[in-house]
Structure formats: structure tokens, C-alpha cells
Amino acid sequence: MKYKLIVSDMDGTLLGDNHQLTEENKIALSKALEKGVKIVPASGRIYDSAKEHFNFLDINTPLIACNGAIIKETKTNKLIYKNSVPNDICMKIIDVFEKNEVYYQLYSENTMMCKNLTSKDKEKTRERLKNFFNDHVNVHFGEDLKEEASKHKILKLIAIDDHDMEKLKRVREDLSKIEDIEMTSSWYNNIEIMHKGANKGEALKALIQYLGINREEVIAFGDNYNDLPMIELAGLGVVMGNADEAVKEKADYVTSTNMEDGVAKAIYKFLEI
């Protein structure tokens, strides 16, 4: 099979645990490009945060962001696909977050909105966000995020709790009563919510139609539950060695971990580089 497209998750997949592209993965992606294979990142991050990691390739490529809610080209900023959460549904989701007193964030195309925290927690959050966002990404802290949500086209909402899994379970149960949403997780400590039909698999469908290729010509890489829709759609679904066993079970091939250049190793194997 001659593969024409590599689509890959970022955190936990292409990026090491320091949230940076490994040097070997950079080399492998560059070699794949030389063979005429298109490279497309597919991230849960907002668009600007995901884009900065691919400047080294110096190409104009589609980029899937916010778990598939938007696809834009990295140099022209051409919009290919967008599926935002209707405002009335945003309000219902925020009500669930507030009722359960869970920390949450809202993502628009270029802005991240965070529920207001104590000064100490806010500073911790800012430090944590430095791993994911550059200084050009807008980060807004607010007490009333409903007001902020009404000003933006929200692409993704996320509830986070590092310790209380029972709270997250209650949040998920309450969210399940809201119609026309998609729920997934990119890590054990979160619930990510998009509009119905917004996931990495649907984004990949839109992308292959846009590019005029077949799904059998796609290699998709991922490590978590939010990657499964594209892993299962692609002709070759590759899951990282650091993924949960339940995610690995859906793979066509399990590669090494993100800290062992698993993406590069699979590229060399299947592209015969």
C-alpha cells in the first residue's frame, strides 16, 4: 500500500513528555514529506497552540484542532472545516460544570477561557499552560464564562479534576442528558465536550474528501480515547506504546512509546524509509 497521508495526534504521541517534538520524529516527518506524503497534525489543542510545533517543516498543511472541531491551513489560515458548539448548548454544559463545582475551560479558535481561580491556583494554572501555549495565545480568566462564551464560537469545553474521579463521573452523567454533544477524554483527569459530529474521525473524513484521497491511504497515530475515531477510520491505525490497553486493542499496529520515538519507528517501517 502506498500511503499518501500521515495524520497524528500531538501530546502523548508526536510530542515527548516535555511537550516538544522529538528530534527523531522531526527527521521522520521530513523524510516522509520527501517521499510525497502529506503530514497533518490532529490535536485537542486550540489551533494556534498546535500550529507552532510544525513551523520547522515550513509547509502549508491542514491542521486538525480542538479534537476535530476545526481544520485550517497552517500558512494561509484557510478554513476547511468547522463545527462549533451552539451557544444554547454551551450554556447547558457550563451549568453542569457550575453545579458540580468542577474546574473547566472553554476553547475557541484562538482563545482559551478558564474558570476563575484563587490567586495561588491561577498562578499554578498559568505555569501549567506554558507547556501547551505560547505567549501569543489568548488566555482569559473569568468568573462568568457564560458571558465570554456568548462572545466567541466555542469549539471545545473541558472539565478537569486531577483527584476526584467520582466528581468527573457525576459530571459525565449530567452531560449525558444534553443532546447533540460529543464526549471524550484525552487524559484520565478530563472530560472533553464538542458539538455532535465534531471528533477526529469526522474531521479526517472531511480532510480526505478535501484532499481527494482514500482512507486506505492514511496512517493515523494516537494514544488516547479522543484519537480512536481517526484510528479506526484510517487504513492503518497506529497506537502508541504508552496508551491504555483499551486503546491499544483498537490498533492495527502498536508502536513504541512517545518517549521512544514511536511515531518515527512506525513511519520508517510502513513507508520503508
MARDO-903517 format. One line per 10 residues: number of its first residue (from 1); their letters; for each residue x, y, z of N, C-alpha, C. Coordinates in steps of 0.2 Angstrom, whole numbers. Layout:
BEGIN
NUM = A = X,Y,Z,X,Y,Z,X,Y,Z ~ ...
//
This chain:
BEGIN
1 = MKYKLIVSDM = 4,-6,0,0,0,0,4,6,0 ~ 3,11,-4,6,17,-5,2,22,-1 ~ 5,24,5,2,29,9,3,36,7 ~ -2,40,7,-2,47,5,-3,52,10 ~ -5,50,16,-6,55,22,-5,52,28 ~ -1,56,32,0,54,39,-4,59,44 ~ -8,57,48,-12,61,52,-10,59,59 ~ -8,64,64,-5,62,70,-8,66,76 ~ -9,63,81,-11,67,87,-4,70,90 ~ -4,74,94,2,78,97,4,75,104
11 = DGTLLGDNHQ = 1,78,109,3,76,116,2,69,117 ~ 7,66,119,7,59,121,9,54,115 ~ 10,58,109,11,54,103,17,57,99 ~ 16,62,95,22,65,92,26,69,97 ~ 23,72,102,27,75,107,30,71,113 ~ 36,72,115,38,69,121,35,71,127 ~ 37,69,133,34,71,139,35,78,141 ~ 40,81,137,41,88,139,37,93,134 ~ 32,90,130,28,93,126,31,96,120 ~ 37,93,118,40,96,112,41,90,107
21 = LTEENKIALS = 42,91,101,43,86,96,50,83,97 ~ 50,77,97,57,74,97,61,75,91 ~ 67,75,91,72,76,85,71,70,80 ~ 70,64,83,69,59,78,62,59,74 ~ 57,61,78,51,62,75,51,68,69 ~ 55,73,71,56,78,66,59,75,59 ~ 64,71,60,68,68,55,63,64,51 ~ 59,60,54,55,55,51,50,59,47 ~ 47,64,50,42,68,46,45,71,40 ~ 51,74,41,54,77,35,55,72,29
31 = KALEKGVKIV = 57,66,31,58,61,26,52,58,23 ~ 47,58,27,40,56,24,38,62,19 ~ 39,68,20,37,74,16,41,73,9 ~ 48,71,10,52,70,4,49,65,-1 ~ 46,60,2,43,54,-2,36,56,-4 ~ 34,62,-3,27,65,-6,21,63,-1 ~ 23,61,5,17,60,10,15,67,13 ~ 9,68,13,6,74,17,6,73,25 ~ 8,78,28,8,77,36,3,82,39 ~ -2,79,43,-7,83,46,-7,82,53
41 = PASGRIYDSA = -6,87,58,-7,86,65,-14,86,66 ~ -16,82,72,-23,82,74,-23,82,81 ~ -25,88,84,-24,89,91,-30,91,95 ~ -30,90,101,-35,93,105,-34,100,107 ~ -28,102,106,-26,109,107,-30,114,103 ~ -30,121,105,-33,126,100,-28,127,94 ~ -30,129,89,-27,130,83,-20,133,83 ~ -19,139,86,-13,142,87,-8,138,91 ~ -10,135,96,-5,131,100,-2,125,96 ~ -7,122,93,-4,116,89,0,118,83
51 = KEHFNFLDIN = -1,124,80,2,126,74,10,127,75 ~ 11,130,81,18,132,82,23,126,82 ~ 21,120,83,25,114,83,28,112,76 ~ 24,115,71,26,112,64,29,118,60 ~ 31,123,63,34,128,59,41,126,56 ~ 44,121,59,50,118,57,50,115,50 ~ 44,112,48,43,109,41,42,114,36 ~ 40,121,38,40,126,33,35,124,27 ~ 29,121,29,24,119,23,18,122,25 ~ 13,123,20,6,124,21,2,118,22
61 = TPLIACNGAI = 0,116,28,-3,110,28,-10,111,32 ~ -15,107,31,-21,107,35,-19,105,42 ~ -22,108,47,-21,106,54,-28,105,57 ~ -29,99,60,-35,97,64,-34,99,71 ~ -38,104,74,-38,106,81,-44,105,85 ~ -44,106,91,-50,105,96,-53,99,95 ~ -49,93,94,-52,87,94,-57,86,87 ~ -55,90,82,-58,89,76,-64,94,74 ~ -64,99,79,-70,104,78,-68,109,73 ~ -61,109,71,-59,114,66,-53,111,62
71 = IKETKTNKLI = -53,113,55,-47,112,51,-45,118,48 ~ -39,120,48,-37,126,45,-30,125,42 ~ -28,128,37,-21,128,34,-16,132,38 ~ -10,129,39,-6,132,44,-2,139,41 ~ -2,140,35,1,146,32,-4,151,30 ~ -9,149,26,-14,153,23,-20,154,28 ~ -20,150,33,-26,151,38,-32,149,35 ~ -32,146,29,-39,145,25,-43,140,29 ~ -49,141,31,-53,137,34,-56,132,30 ~ -55,125,32,-58,120,28,-64,117,31
81 = YKNSVPNDIC = -64,117,38,-70,114,41,-71,117,48 ~ -77,117,50,-78,120,57,-85,118,60 ~ -85,115,66,-91,113,69,-91,115,76 ~ -93,121,77,-93,124,84,-100,122,88 ~ -99,123,95,-105,121,99,-110,127,99 ~ -116,126,98,-121,131,98,-121,134,105 ~ -123,141,105,-122,144,112,-127,142,117 ~ -133,139,115,-138,137,120,-135,130,123 ~ -132,126,119,-129,120,122,-123,122,126 ~ -119,127,124,-113,129,129,-116,131,136
91 = MKIIDVFEKN = -122,135,136,-124,137,142,-126,131,147 ~ -129,126,144,-131,120,147,-125,116,150 ~ -120,116,146,-114,112,148,-111,116,154 ~ -110,123,153,-107,127,159,-112,126,165 ~ -118,125,165,-122,124,170,-120,118,174 ~ -119,113,170,-117,106,173,-110,107,177 ~ -106,111,174,-99,112,177,-100,116,184 ~ -104,121,183,-105,125,189,-109,121,195 ~ -114,117,193,-117,113,198,-113,109,202 ~ -108,106,198,-103,101,201,-97,104,204
101 = EVYYQLYSEN = -96,110,203,-91,114,206,-84,111,203 ~ -84,110,197,-78,107,193,-74,112,190 ~ -68,112,190,-64,117,186,-65,116,178 ~ -65,121,174,-67,120,167,-63,125,163 ~ -63,124,156,-60,128,151,-64,128,145 ~ -65,133,141,-68,134,135,-63,136,130 ~ -63,133,124,-59,134,118,-62,137,113 ~ -60,143,110,-62,145,104,-56,144,99 ~ -57,147,93,-51,145,88,-45,148,91 ~ -44,153,94,-38,156,96,-38,159,103
111 = TMMCKNLTSK = -43,157,107,-43,159,114,-45,154,119 ~ -42,154,124,-44,149,129,-47,153,135 ~ -52,150,138,-56,154,143,-56,149,149 ~ -53,151,155,-53,147,161,-57,150,167 ~ -61,146,170,-64,147,176,-60,151,181 ~ -62,156,184,-58,160,189,-56,155,195 ~ -50,157,197,-47,153,202,-45,157,208 ~ -42,155,213,-39,159,218,-32,161,215 ~ -29,166,218,-23,169,215,-18,163,215 ~ -17,159,220,-12,154,220,-13,149,215
121 = DKEKTRERLK = -20,147,214,-21,142,209,-21,145,202 ~ -22,151,201,-22,154,195,-14,154,192 ~ -10,156,197,-3,156,195,0,149,193 ~ -3,144,197,-1,137,195,-4,135,188 ~ -10,137,187,-13,136,180,-9,139,175 ~ -7,145,176,-3,149,171,4,145,169 ~ 7,143,175,13,139,174,12,133,170 ~ 6,129,171,5,123,168,3,124,161 ~ 0,130,159,-2,131,152,4,133,148 ~ 10,135,151,16,137,147,18,130,143
131 = NFFNDHVNVH = 16,124,146,18,118,142,15,117,136 ~ 9,121,135,4,120,130,3,126,125 ~ 4,132,128,3,138,124,8,143,124 ~ 9,146,118,15,151,118,12,158,120 ~ 16,163,120,14,169,123,9,173,119 ~ 8,170,112,3,173,108,-4,171,108 ~ -5,165,112,-12,163,113,-15,167,118 ~ -21,169,117,-25,172,122,-28,168,127 ~ -26,169,133,-29,166,139,-33,170,144 ~ -39,169,145,-44,173,149,-46,170,155
141 = FGEDLKEEAS = -45,173,161,-48,170,167,-54,174,168 ~ -60,171,170,-66,175,172,-70,171,177 ~ -74,175,180,-79,172,185,-85,170,181 ~ -88,173,176,-94,172,172,-92,170,165 ~ -90,164,164,-88,162,157,-94,161,152 ~ -100,161,155,-106,162,150,-106,168,146 ~ -104,173,149,-103,180,146,-98,179,140 ~ -92,176,142,-87,175,137,-89,171,132 ~ -92,165,133,-94,160,128,-99,163,123 ~ -103,168,125,-108,171,121,-104,176,116
151 = KHKILKLIAI = -98,178,117,-94,182,113,-90,178,108 ~ -89,172,109,-85,168,104,-89,162,101 ~ -86,159,96,-88,152,94,-84,147,97 ~ -88,144,102,-84,139,106,-83,132,102 ~ -77,130,102,-76,123,98,-76,117,103 ~ -73,118,109,-72,113,114,-73,116,121 ~ -76,112,126,-76,113,133,-73,107,136 ~ -70,108,142,-66,103,145,-67,104,153 ~ -69,99,156,-69,98,163,-63,94,166 ~ -59,97,171,-53,94,173,-53,93,181
161 = DDHDMEKLKR = -51,87,183,-50,86,190,-45,81,191 ~ -39,83,194,-34,78,195,-35,73,200 ~ -40,74,205,-40,69,210,-47,66,211 ~ -52,69,210,-59,67,211,-62,64,205 ~ -61,57,204,-64,54,199,-72,53,199 ~ -74,53,206,-81,52,207,-85,59,204 ~ -81,64,205,-84,71,203,-85,71,195 ~ -79,68,192,-80,68,185,-85,63,182 ~ -86,58,186,-91,53,184,-98,56,185 ~ -99,60,190,-106,64,190,-106,69,185
171 = VREDLSKIED = -101,72,183,-101,77,178,-103,74,171 ~ -100,68,170,-101,64,164,-109,62,164 ~ -111,60,169,-118,58,170,-123,63,168 ~ -122,69,171,-126,75,169,-125,77,162 ~ -119,77,159,-118,79,152,-122,74,148 ~ -122,68,150,-126,63,145,-133,65,144 ~ -136,69,148,-143,71,147,-144,77,142 ~ -138,79,140,-138,85,135,-138,82,128 ~ -142,84,124,-142,81,117,-137,85,112 ~ -135,82,107,-131,85,102,-124,87,104
181 = IEMTSSWYNN = -121,83,108,-114,84,110,-110,77,109 ~ -104,78,109,-99,73,109,-95,73,115 ~ -94,67,118,-89,67,124,-84,62,123 ~ -78,64,125,-72,60,125,-67,62,131 ~ -61,59,131,-56,61,136,-49,60,132 ~ -45,65,134,-38,65,131,-33,63,137 ~ -36,62,143,-31,60,148,-36,58,154 ~ -33,54,159,-38,51,164,-42,57,168 ~ -39,63,168,-42,68,173,-47,73,169 ~ -49,71,163,-53,76,160,-59,73,156
191 = IEIMHKGANK = -64,77,155,-69,76,150,-70,81,145 ~ -69,80,139,-69,85,133,-76,84,129 ~ -79,90,128,-85,90,125,-85,95,119 ~ -88,92,113,-88,96,107,-96,95,105 ~ -97,99,99,-104,98,96,-104,91,93 ~ -110,89,92,-111,82,89,-108,82,82 ~ -105,77,81,-101,76,74,-94,79,74 ~ -92,82,80,-85,85,80,-81,80,84 ~ -77,76,80,-72,72,83,-66,71,77 ~ -61,68,79,-55,67,75,-57,63,69
201 = GEALKALIQY = -62,58,69,-64,54,64,-68,58,59 ~ -72,62,61,-76,66,56,-72,71,53 ~ -67,74,56,-63,79,53,-58,75,48 ~ -56,69,50,-52,65,45,-56,64,38 ~ -63,62,39,-67,61,33,-67,67,29 ~ -68,73,32,-69,79,29,-62,81,25 ~ -57,79,28,-50,81,26,-48,76,20 ~ -50,70,20,-48,66,14,-52,67,8 ~ -59,70,10,-63,72,4,-60,78,1 ~ -57,83,5,-54,89,3,-48,87,-1
211 = LGINREEVIA = -44,83,1,-38,81,-2,-39,76,-8 ~ -44,73,-8,-45,68,-14,-42,62,-13 ~ -41,59,-7,-38,53,-6,-43,48,-3 ~ -41,42,-2,-45,37,1,-42,35,8 ~ -47,33,12,-45,32,19,-40,26,20 ~ -40,22,15,-35,16,15,-28,19,14 ~ -27,25,12,-20,28,10,-18,32,16 ~ -21,32,22,-20,36,28,-17,32,33 ~ -12,34,36,-9,31,43,-11,36,48 ~ -14,34,53,-16,38,59,-13,36,65
221 = FGDNYNDLPM = -10,41,69,-6,39,75,-10,43,81 ~ -11,39,87,-14,42,93,-12,38,99 ~ -14,41,105,-13,37,111,-18,37,116 ~ -24,40,114,-29,41,119,-36,40,116 ~ -41,41,120,-48,39,118,-51,44,113 ~ -48,50,113,-51,55,108,-48,54,101 ~ -43,50,101,-40,48,94,-43,42,91 ~ -47,38,95,-50,32,92,-54,33,85 ~ -58,38,85,-62,39,79,-58,39,72 ~ -52,43,73,-47,43,67,-43,36,66
231 = IELAGLGVVM = -41,34,72,-38,27,72,-42,22,68 ~ -48,22,70,-52,16,67,-54,18,60 ~ -54,24,58,-56,26,51,-50,25,46 ~ -44,26,48,-38,26,44,-37,19,41 ~ -33,19,36,-31,12,33,-27,9,37 ~ -22,12,41,-18,10,46,-18,14,52 ~ -21,11,57,-21,14,64,-16,12,68 ~ -11,17,70,-6,15,75,-7,19,81 ~ -6,14,87,-7,17,93,0,16,97 ~ 1,21,101,7,22,105,8,17,110
241 = GNADEAVKEK = 14,15,112,15,10,117,13,13,124 ~ 13,19,125,11,22,131,3,23,132 ~ -1,20,127,-8,21,128,-11,16,132 ~ -17,17,135,-21,12,138,-22,6,134 ~ -23,0,138,-24,-6,134,-30,-6,130 ~ -35,-3,133,-42,-2,129,-41,1,122 ~ -36,6,122,-35,10,116,-31,5,111 ~ -26,2,114,-21,-2,110,-25,-8,107 ~ -31,-10,110,-35,-15,107,-38,-13,100 ~ -39,-7,99,-42,-4,93,-37,-3,87
251 = ADYVTSTNME = -30,-4,89,-25,-3,84,-24,-8,79 ~ -22,-6,73,-19,-11,68,-12,-13,70 ~ -9,-8,73,-2,-9,75,0,-5,81 ~ 4,-8,86,6,-4,92,13,-3,91 ~ 15,4,92,22,6,91,25,7,98 ~ 31,9,98,35,11,104,31,17,107 ~ 33,19,113,30,25,117,32,31,114 ~ 29,37,116,31,43,113,38,46,116 ~ 40,43,121,47,44,123,52,40,120 ~ 50,35,116,55,31,112,54,32,104
261 = DGVAKAIYKF = 52,38,102,51,39,95,46,34,92 ~ 41,33,95,36,28,92,34,30,85 ~ 32,36,84,30,38,78,35,37,72 ~ 41,39,74,46,39,69,48,31,67 ~ 48,27,72,49,20,71,43,17,66 ~ 37,19,67,32,16,63,32,19,56 ~ 34,26,55,35,29,49,40,25,45 ~ 46,24,48,51,20,44,49,13,42 ~ 45,10,46,43,3,45,38,3,39 ~ 33,7,39,27,7,35,28,11,28
271 = LEI = 33,16,28,35,19,22,41,17,19 ~ 44,12,23,50,9,20,56,14,19 ~ 57,18,24,62,23,24,68,20,27
//
